[in-house]
Amino acid sequence: MEIAYRQQIKPSDASEIGKIVRSSGFFSQEEIDLAIELADDKLQHGAASSYQFLFAEEKKTVLGYTCYGLIPATAGSYDLYWIAVDEKMRGQGLGRKLLQRTEDLIRAAAGRNIYIETSSRSQYQPTHVFYEKCGYHKEAFLKEFYAQGDGKVIYSKSI
């Protein structure tokens, strides 16, 4: 399998993002809509949008993506808003490659720190392990942030 990576967003990517995020079974419709909204923002505003994307595709089929951006009013701190890989591609190293390439892009843009926010729900335990294996550490925990029994875990990494 030959994976190609691209940063330029295309109009068809918004629906592909929806499919990929939906395939995980983790996210509510509101969260799926938010992932698509970030792509729509980039499509509408182009370079003026603060959202950056990296897509992994094979034969023009999007298999996974990241969405990230510089945190306003910081000197080199970035948020990783989304990293998602199509369900049929999970466990094959694509997520790790996407994250590494995203880190390289952030580093090339003089980024120093990356922050990732995720849910504390037990279904996200594999996600937590993934981030930790990729060199991120738990920076903070905000109890009951998303809902009762669902806190926010913030991971960080200096690059």
NUZANU-480198 format. One record per residue: x, z, y of N, C-alpha, C in turn; residue in one letter. Coordinates in steps of 0.2 Angstrom, whole numbers, padded with zeros to 4 digits, always signed. Atoms other than C-alpha are relative to their C-alpha. Layout:
BEGIN
[[X,Z,Y],[X,Z,Y],[X,Z,Y],"a"]
...
***
This chain:
BEGIN
[[+0004,+0000,-0006],[+0000,+0000,+0000],[+0004,+0000,+0006],"m"]
[[-0004,+0000,-0006],[+0007,-0005,+0017],[-0004,+0002,+0006],"e"]
[[+0004,-0003,-0005],[+0001,+0006,+0031],[+0003,-0002,+0007],"i"]
[[-0002,+0002,-0007],[+0002,-0001,+0049],[-0003,+0006,+0005],"a"]
[[+0002,-0005,-0005],[+0001,+0011,+0064],[-0001,-0003,+0007],"y"]
[[+0000,+0003,-0006],[-0005,+0007,+0081],[-0003,+0005,+0005],"r"]
[[+0002,-0005,-0005],[-0009,+0016,+0097],[-0006,-0003,+0004],"q"]
[[+0006,+0004,-0004],[-0021,+0003,+0106],[-0006,+0001,-0004],"q"]
[[+0007,-0001,+0003],[-0039,+0008,+0103],[-0004,-0007,+0001],"i"]
[[+0004,+0006,+0000],[-0051,-0006,+0099],[-0008,+0002,+0000],"k"]
[[+0007,-0002,+0000],[-0070,-0006,+0102],[-0003,+0002,-0007],"p"]
[[+0002,-0002,+0007],[-0073,-0005,+0083],[+0002,+0007,-0002],"s"]
[[-0003,-0007,+0002],[-0063,+0011,+0082],[-0005,+0006,+0000],"d"]
[[+0005,-0005,-0001],[-0077,+0022,+0088],[-0004,+0001,-0006],"a"]
[[+0004,+0000,+0006],[-0088,+0018,+0073],[+0005,+0002,-0006],"s"]
[[-0004,-0002,+0006],[-0073,+0020,+0061],[+0002,+0007,+0001],"e"]
[[-0001,-0007,+0000],[-0069,+0037,+0068],[-0006,+0004,-0002],"i"]
[[+0006,-0003,+0003],[-0087,+0042,+0065],[+0000,+0000,-0008],"g"]
[[+0000,+0001,+0007],[-0085,+0036,+0047],[+0005,+0005,-0003],"k"]
[[-0005,-0004,+0003],[-0069,+0045,+0044],[-0001,+0007,+0001],"i"]
[[+0002,-0008,-0001],[-0074,+0062,+0052],[-0006,+0002,-0005],"v"]
[[+0006,-0002,+0004],[-0091,+0061,+0043],[+0002,+0001,-0008],"r"]
[[-0002,+0000,+0007],[-0082,+0058,+0026],[+0003,+0006,-0002],"s"]
[[-0003,-0006,+0001],[-0074,+0075,+0027],[-0005,+0005,-0003],"s"]
[[+0005,-0005,+0002],[-0090,+0084,+0025],[+0000,+0007,+0004],"g"]
[[-0002,-0007,-0003],[-0083,+0098,+0036],[-0004,+0000,+0007],"f"]
[[+0002,+0000,-0007],[-0091,+0093,+0053],[-0007,-0001,+0001],"f"]
[[+0007,+0001,-0002],[-0108,+0094,+0061],[-0001,-0006,+0003],"s"]
[[+0002,+0007,-0004],[-0117,+0079,+0069],[+0003,+0001,+0007],"q"]
[[-0003,-0001,-0007],[-0112,+0087,+0086],[+0007,-0001,+0000],"e"]
[[-0007,+0001,+0000],[-0094,+0087,+0081],[+0002,-0007,-0001],"e"]
[[-0001,+0007,+0002],[-0094,+0070,+0074],[-0001,-0004,+0007],"i"]
[[+0001,+0003,-0007],[-0102,+0064,+0091],[+0005,+0001,+0005],"d"]
[[-0005,-0002,-0004],[-0089,+0073,+0100],[+0007,-0005,-0001],"l"]
[[-0006,+0005,+0002],[-0075,+0063,+0090],[-0001,-0007,+0003],"a"]
[[+0002,+0007,-0002],[-0084,+0047,+0094],[+0001,+0000,+0008],"i"]
[[+0000,+0000,-0008],[-0086,+0052,+0113],[+0007,+0000,+0003],"e"]
[[-0007,+0001,-0003],[-0067,+0054,+0115],[+0003,-0007,-0001],"l"]
[[-0002,+0008,+0001],[-0064,+0036,+0108],[-0004,-0004,+0006],"a"]
[[+0004,+0004,-0005],[-0078,+0030,+0120],[+0003,+0001,+0007],"d"]
[[-0004,-0002,-0007],[-0069,+0039,+0135],[+0006,-0005,+0000],"d"]
[[-0006,+0004,+0000],[-0053,+0030,+0130],[-0002,-0007,+0001],"k"]
[[+0002,+0007,-0001],[-0062,+0013,+0129],[-0002,-0001,+0007],"l"]
[[+0003,+0001,-0006],[-0071,+0015,+0145],[+0005,+0001,+0006],"q"]
[[-0004,-0001,-0006],[-0057,+0022,+0156],[+0008,-0002,-0001],"h"]
[[-0007,+0002,+0002],[-0041,+0015,+0147],[+0005,+0005,+0002],"g"]
[[-0006,-0005,-0002],[-0025,+0022,+0154],[-0002,+0006,+0004],"a"]
[[+0002,-0005,-0004],[-0034,+0033,+0165],[-0003,+0006,-0004],"a"]
[[+0002,-0005,+0005],[-0041,+0043,+0150],[+0006,+0004,-0002],"s"]
[[-0005,-0004,+0003],[-0031,+0058,+0145],[+0001,+0000,-0007],"s"]
[[+0000,+0000,+0007],[-0035,+0055,+0127],[+0005,-0006,-0003],"y"]
[[-0005,+0005,+0003],[-0021,+0046,+0117],[-0002,+0000,-0008],"q"]
[[+0002,+0001,+0007],[-0024,+0039,+0099],[+0006,-0003,-0004],"f"]
[[-0004,+0004,+0005],[-0014,+0034,+0084],[-0004,-0001,-0006],"l"]
[[+0004,+0002,+0006],[-0022,+0024,+0070],[+0004,-0002,-0005],"f"]
[[-0003,+0003,+0006],[-0016,+0021,+0052],[-0005,-0004,-0003],"a"]
[[+0004,+0005,+0004],[-0023,+0006,+0044],[+0003,-0004,-0005],"e"]
[[-0003,+0004,+0005],[-0021,-0005,+0030],[-0005,-0006,+0000],"e"]
[[+0004,+0007,+0000],[-0027,-0024,+0031],[-0006,+0001,+0005],"k"]
[[+0005,-0001,-0005],[-0036,-0019,+0047],[-0006,+0005,-0001],"k"]
[[+0005,-0005,+0002],[-0046,-0005,+0039],[+0003,+0007,+0002],"t"]
[[-0003,-0007,-0002],[-0043,+0012,+0048],[-0001,+0005,-0005],"v"]
[[-0001,-0005,+0005],[-0038,+0025,+0036],[+0000,+0007,+0002],"l"]
[[+0000,-0006,-0003],[-0035,+0039,+0047],[+0002,-0001,+0008],"g"]
[[-0002,+0000,-0007],[-0031,+0044,+0065],[+0002,+0007,+0003],"y"]
[[-0001,-0006,-0004],[-0025,+0057,+0078],[-0003,-0002,+0007],"t"]
[[+0002,+0000,-0007],[-0032,+0060,+0095],[+0004,+0006,+0003],"c"]
[[-0004,-0005,-0003],[-0021,+0070,+0107],[+0001,-0001,+0007],"y"]
[[-0001,+0001,-0007],[-0017,+0073,+0125],[+0004,+0005,+0003],"g"]
[[-0003,-0005,-0004],[-0007,+0082,+0138],[-0005,+0004,+0003],"l"]
[[+0005,-0005,-0003],[-0015,+0098,+0143],[+0001,+0000,+0008],"i"]
[[-0001,+0000,-0008],[-0018,+0097,+0162],[+0003,+0006,+0003],"p"]
[[-0004,-0005,-0003],[-0007,+0107,+0173],[+0005,+0004,-0004],"a"]
[[-0006,-0003,+0004],[+0006,+0110,+0160],[+0006,-0005,+0000],"t"]
[[-0006,+0004,+0000],[+0024,+0104,+0159],[+0002,-0002,-0008],"a"]
[[-0002,+0002,+0007],[+0024,+0096,+0141],[-0004,+0003,-0005],"g"]
[[+0004,-0003,+0005],[+0011,+0105,+0132],[-0006,-0005,-0002],"s"]
[[+0005,+0005,+0003],[-0001,+0094,+0121],[-0005,+0003,-0004],"y"]
[[+0005,-0002,+0005],[-0017,+0097,+0112],[-0001,-0006,-0005],"d"]
[[+0002,+0004,+0006],[-0020,+0089,+0095],[-0007,+0001,-0001],"l"]
[[+0008,-0001,+0000],[-0039,+0086,+0097],[-0003,-0001,-0007],"y"]
[[+0003,+0002,+0007],[-0042,+0077,+0080],[+0006,-0003,-0004],"w"]
[[-0004,+0004,+0005],[-0032,+0072,+0065],[-0005,+0000,-0006],"i"]
[[+0005,+0001,+0005],[-0043,+0065,+0051],[+0002,-0006,-0004],"a"]
[[-0002,+0006,+0004],[-0040,+0054,+0036],[-0006,-0001,-0005],"v"]
[[+0005,+0002,+0004],[-0053,+0045,+0026],[+0000,+0004,-0007],"d"]
[[+0000,-0004,+0006],[-0059,+0056,+0011],[+0004,-0003,-0006],"e"]
[[-0003,+0003,+0006],[-0053,+0043,-0002],[+0008,+0000,+0001],"k"]
[[-0007,+0000,-0001],[-0035,+0044,+0006],[+0003,+0007,+0000],"m"]
[[-0003,-0007,+0000],[-0033,+0063,+0006],[+0004,+0001,-0006],"r"]
[[-0005,-0003,+0006],[-0019,+0071,-0004],[+0006,-0005,-0001],"g"]
[[-0005,+0005,+0002],[-0008,+0055,-0003],[+0006,+0000,+0006],"q"]
[[-0005,+0000,-0005],[+0003,+0060,+0012],[-0001,-0003,+0007],"g"]
[[+0002,+0004,-0006],[-0006,+0050,+0025],[+0000,+0005,+0006],"l"]
[[+0001,-0005,-0006],[-0011,+0065,+0036],[+0007,+0003,+0003],"g"]
[[-0006,-0002,-0002],[+0007,+0071,+0036],[+0004,-0005,+0004],"r"]
[[-0003,+0006,-0003],[+0014,+0054,+0041],[-0003,-0001,+0007],"k"]
[[+0003,+0001,-0006],[+0001,+0053,+0055],[+0002,+0006,+0005],"l"]
[[-0002,-0005,-0004],[+0005,+0070,+0061],[+0008,-0001,+0003],"l"]
[[-0007,+0000,-0002],[+0024,+0067,+0061],[+0001,-0006,+0005],"q"]
[[-0001,+0006,-0004],[+0022,+0050,+0070],[-0003,+0002,+0007],"r"]
[[+0003,-0003,-0006],[+0010,+0059,+0083],[+0005,+0005,+0004],"t"]
[[-0005,-0004,-0003],[+0024,+0072,+0086],[+0005,-0004,+0003],"e"]
[[-0006,+0005,-0002],[+0037,+0058,+0088],[-0003,-0003,+0007],"d"]
[[+0003,+0003,-0007],[+0025,+0050,+0102],[+0000,+0005,+0005],"l"]
[[+0000,-0006,-0005],[+0023,+0067,+0110],[+0007,+0002,+0003],"i"]
[[-0007,-0001,-0002],[+0042,+0070,+0110],[+0002,-0005,+0005],"r"]
[[-0002,+0006,-0004],[+0045,+0053,+0117],[-0003,+0000,+0007],"a"]
[[+0003,+0000,-0007],[+0033,+0057,+0132],[+0002,+0007,+0003],"a"]
[[-0002,-0006,-0002],[+0043,+0073,+0135],[-0004,+0006,-0001],"a"]
[[+0004,-0005,+0002],[+0031,+0084,+0126],[+0005,+0005,-0003],"g"]
[[-0004,-0005,+0003],[+0038,+0101,+0121],[-0004,+0004,-0005],"r"]
[[+0004,-0004,+0004],[+0023,+0110,+0113],[-0006,-0003,-0002],"n"]
[[+0007,+0003,+0003],[+0008,+0105,+0102],[-0004,+0006,-0002],"i"]
[[+0005,-0005,+0002],[-0007,+0116,+0100],[-0006,-0004,-0003],"y"]
[[+0006,+0003,+0004],[-0021,+0113,+0087],[-0005,+0006,-0001],"i"]
[[+0005,-0005,+0001],[-0037,+0123,+0087],[-0005,-0002,-0006],"e"]
[[+0004,+0001,+0006],[-0047,+0124,+0071],[-0005,+0006,-0002],"t"]
[[+0005,-0005,+0002],[-0061,+0134,+0063],[+0003,+0005,-0005],"s"]
[[-0002,-0005,+0005],[-0058,+0150,+0053],[-0004,+0000,-0006],"s"]
[[+0005,+0000,+0006],[-0072,+0146,+0040],[+0005,-0001,-0006],"r"]
[[-0004,+0000,+0006],[-0065,+0147,+0022],[+0001,-0007,-0002],"s"]
[[-0001,+0007,+0002],[-0068,+0128,+0020],[+0006,-0003,+0003],"q"]
[[-0006,+0003,-0004],[-0054,+0125,+0032],[+0007,+0003,-0002],"y"]
[[-0006,-0003,+0002],[-0041,+0135,+0022],[+0005,-0006,-0002],"q"]
[[-0005,+0005,+0002],[-0033,+0119,+0015],[+0003,-0003,+0007],"p"]
[[-0002,+0002,-0007],[-0032,+0113,+0034],[+0005,+0005,+0002],"t"]
[[-0005,-0005,-0002],[-0023,+0129,+0038],[+0007,-0001,-0004],"h"]
[[-0006,+0001,+0004],[-0011,+0127,+0024],[+0004,-0007,+0002],"v"]
[[-0003,+0006,-0002],[-0008,+0109,+0029],[+0004,+0001,+0007],"f"]
[[-0004,-0001,-0006],[-0003,+0114,+0047],[+0006,+0004,-0001],"y"]
[[-0006,-0005,+0001],[+0008,+0128,+0041],[+0006,-0004,-0004],"e"]
[[-0005,+0004,+0003],[+0017,+0116,+0029],[+0003,-0005,+0004],"k"]
[[-0003,+0005,-0005],[+0020,+0104,+0044],[+0003,+0004,+0005],"c"]
[[-0004,-0004,-0005],[+0029,+0118,+0053],[-0004,+0003,+0006],"g"]
[[+0004,-0003,-0005],[+0014,+0125,+0064],[+0000,+0007,-0002],"y"]
[[+0001,-0007,+0002],[+0012,+0144,+0065],[-0006,+0002,+0004],"h"]
[[+0006,-0003,-0003],[-0004,+0154,+0070],[+0002,+0003,+0006],"k"]
[[-0001,-0002,-0007],[-0003,+0157,+0088],[-0005,+0006,+0002],"e"]
[[+0006,-0005,-0002],[-0020,+0166,+0091],[-0006,-0001,-0005],"a"]
[[+0006,+0000,+0003],[-0036,+0170,+0083],[-0006,+0003,+0005],"f"]
[[+0005,-0002,-0004],[-0052,+0171,+0093],[-0006,+0001,-0004],"l"]
[[+0005,-0002,+0005],[-0065,+0180,+0083],[-0007,-0002,+0003],"k"]
[[+0007,+0002,-0001],[-0083,+0173,+0082],[+0000,-0005,+0006],"e"]
[[+0000,+0005,-0005],[-0078,+0159,+0094],[-0005,-0005,+0000],"f"]
[[+0004,+0005,+0001],[-0088,+0145,+0087],[-0008,+0002,-0002],"y"]
[[+0006,-0002,+0003],[-0102,+0155,+0079],[+0001,+0007,-0003],"a"]
[[-0001,-0006,+0003],[-0105,+0172,+0071],[+0003,-0002,-0007],"q"]
[[-0004,+0001,+0006],[-0092,+0173,+0057],[+0004,-0007,+0000],"g"]
[[-0004,+0006,+0000],[-0083,+0157,+0063],[+0004,+0001,+0006],"d"]
[[-0005,-0001,-0006],[-0068,+0161,+0074],[+0004,-0007,+0001],"g"]
[[-0005,+0006,-0002],[-0055,+0149,+0082],[+0007,+0002,-0002],"k"]
[[-0007,-0001,+0001],[-0038,+0148,+0075],[+0004,-0005,+0004],"v"]
[[-0004,+0005,-0004],[-0025,+0141,+0086],[+0007,+0000,-0003],"i"]
[[-0006,+0001,+0003],[-0009,+0134,+0079],[+0005,-0003,+0005],"y"]
[[-0005,+0003,-0005],[+0007,+0129,+0089],[+0006,-0002,-0004],"s"]
[[-0006,+0002,+0003],[+0023,+0120,+0086],[+0004,-0002,+0006],"k"]
[[-0005,+0002,-0005],[+0038,+0118,+0098],[+0004,-0006,-0003],"s"]
[[-0003,+0006,+0003],[+0045,+0100,+0096],[+0007,-0001,+0004],"i"]
***
